[in-house]
Amino acid sequence: MSTRAQKSAVRRFVLRCSALMLGFMTTASAWSACPKLLMEGGVFMRKQTTPEQAAYWGKTIGVQGFMMNEIMSDWNTDVGTDSNSDLWKLVRQFQSVYSQNGVTDNFIKVGIHSTRDWHNSWQNEAAVKNFAHAATLAKYAGFKGVVVDLEPYQPAWGGAAGGQELAGIVQQEGRAIAMAMHEAYPDMTLIVMQDALHNAYQLHRPMAPISNLQATPPDSSRRYHGGYALSVPFLRGLLSVEWAHVVVATEETYRDPNIVNVVQQTTKNYMAFLGDDAVWTNISTAPGLWPLGLSIWDKSPRETPAQFKKQLQDAFSASQEYVWIYGYGSAWQTNGPYGSGPVTANFQQYVDAVHQVLASCGGSGSVGGGSSPATNSQSSVFAPPRANEEPEQSVSRSRYADPVQPADTMQPVGTLPKITPLRPAGTGNARTEIP
């Protein structure tokens, strides 16, 4: 072998070793940092923005963030741009109070609760404006970003793709919404809830590679509210801007016990879907769990505490950024805002499972992987208050020396920029300035 060839072989060997070491360090770093635990639902901002309620969720339960349903409930909801409005003050106050209790990673969640008419250019343009305002509010309040829930609670995504014209309109609307949010809040995290690719291409078959992500999804018009076919071109538009971070919050882990496989395959599917654009996209998958709540009125378990702990451990080992729990009403709180009555009889075992998994992941035993101070100088293990107690009894006000600054005296985290997203298809080539 020539000297030149030997040097080339050495360089290739060094590069391979470097890549392996980098991968190991990345994995170790992700594990040592720990994913954060989010709750979808459960809290009601207008009645639960108090230190006691924040302590219940952050200290007693161990939640580190919420996907908030009530801020922008639908695509047709406009949160406005007035930082002096009651809503903006309340959202900022919620972030301030809850972040003091470890609940730092909060998101504005937007669902589809009204029928979408993609040929209605006025409705499309209004949605772009509304998402822009939501992202602006998220930045101002100190939230991490926005959750776009793609589940069609009302018909939205059609049956078959509806032809190239309609698919083009939907894709352009997705891009217009993305551009509006990105311009308002460039560093935000975008969470896409529901694995729409899996639902569109494979429906509810076991998780596996999707064979042809460029093909038109099969007709699913007889599925729930018409299925997910048009969500595919929408995703092409939504993921076409240079997001700082994208998370796919999948519900497939509700049913599939192999959480590690679901997380890995979901991420691979979206990387393949993005193609070359994946070079700039920081994308990950957040597995979702649903341990409690058979209905809005029934807080009974869907799985045993041992099963939940195992699933939570698997989710934490598979995820780099977030794991989330579907709270389903007030299944995680006695006499909560969405359901009266007590929690399930063995509720404390579910709470203990959360703290045990958080402790084993972080190493220090504190909520959030070591970011919270221990409650006892003799031990680094955080002992959560009893979950069946009323929130007011869990943690007293005296534990927090710094009073919460009133919302109307806070300095804004961000500014209120003017946004100029492209108008969706059907409105001409003009740009529109969002006030």
Stockholm file with secondary structure:
# STOCKHOLM 1.0

chainA/1-435         MSTRAQKSAVRRFVLRCSALMLGFMTTASAWSACPKLLMEGGVFMRKQTTPEQAAYWGKTIGVQGFMMNEIMSDWNTDVGTDSNSDLWKLVRQFQSVYSQNGVTDNFIKVGIHSTRDWHNSWQNEAAVKNFAHAATLAKYAGFKGVVVDLEPYQPAWGGAAGGQELAGIVQQEGRAIAMAMHEAYPDMTLIVMQDALHNAYQLHRPMAPISNLQATPPDSSRRYHGGYALSVPFLRGLLSVEWAHVVVATEETYRDPNIVNVVQQTTKNYMAFLGDDAVWTNISTAPGLWPLGLSIWDKSPRETPAQFKKQLQDAFSASQEYVWIYGYGSAWQTNGPYGSGPVTANFQQYVDAVHQVLASCGGSGSVGGGSSPATNSQSSVFAPPRANEEPEQSVSRSRYADPVQPADTMQPVGTLPKITPLRPAGTGNARTEIP
#=GR chainA/1-435 SS CCHHHHHHHHHHHHHHHHHHHHHHHHHHHHHHHCCEEEEESCCCTTTCCSHHHHHIIIIIICCCEEEESSSSCBTTCCCCSCTTSHHHHHHHHHHHHHHTTTCCCCEEEEEECSCCCTTCHHHHHHHHHHHHHHHHHHHHHTCCEEEEEEEESSSCSCSSCCHHHHHHHHHHHHHHHHHHHHHHCTTCEEEEESCHHHHHHTTTSCSCCCSCTTSCCCCCTTSGGGCSTTHHHHHHHHTTSCCSEEEEEESGGGTCSCHHHHHHHHHHHHHHHHGGGGGTCCEEEEEEECCBCSSSSCCCBSSCHHHHHHHHHHHHHHCSSEEEEECTTTTTSTTBTTBCSCCCTTHHHHHHHHHHHHHHHHSSCSTTTTTSCCSBTTBSSCCCCCTTSCHHHHSCGGGCCSCCCCGGGCCCSSCCCCBCCBCCTTSCSCBCCBC
#=GC SS_cons         CCHHHHHHHHHHHHHHHHHHHHHHHHHHHHHHHCCEEEEESCCCTTTCCSHHHHHIIIIIICCCEEEESSSSCBTTCCCCSCTTSHHHHHHHHHHHHHHTTTCCCCEEEEEECSCCCTTCHHHHHHHHHHHHHHHHHHHHHTCCEEEEEEEESSSCSCSSCCHHHHHHHHHHHHHHHHHHHHHHCTTCEEEEESCHHHHHHTTTSCSCCCSCTTSCCCCCTTSGGGCSTTHHHHHHHHTTSCCSEEEEEESGGGTCSCHHHHHHHHHHHHHHHHGGGGGTCCEEEEEEECCBCSSSSCCCBSSCHHHHHHHHHHHHHHCSSEEEEECTTTTTSTTBTTBCSCCCTTHHHHHHHHHHHHHHHHSSCSTTTTTSCCSBTTBSSCCCCCTTSCHHHHSCGGGCCSCCCCGGGCCCSSCCCCBCCBCCTTSCSCBCCBC
//
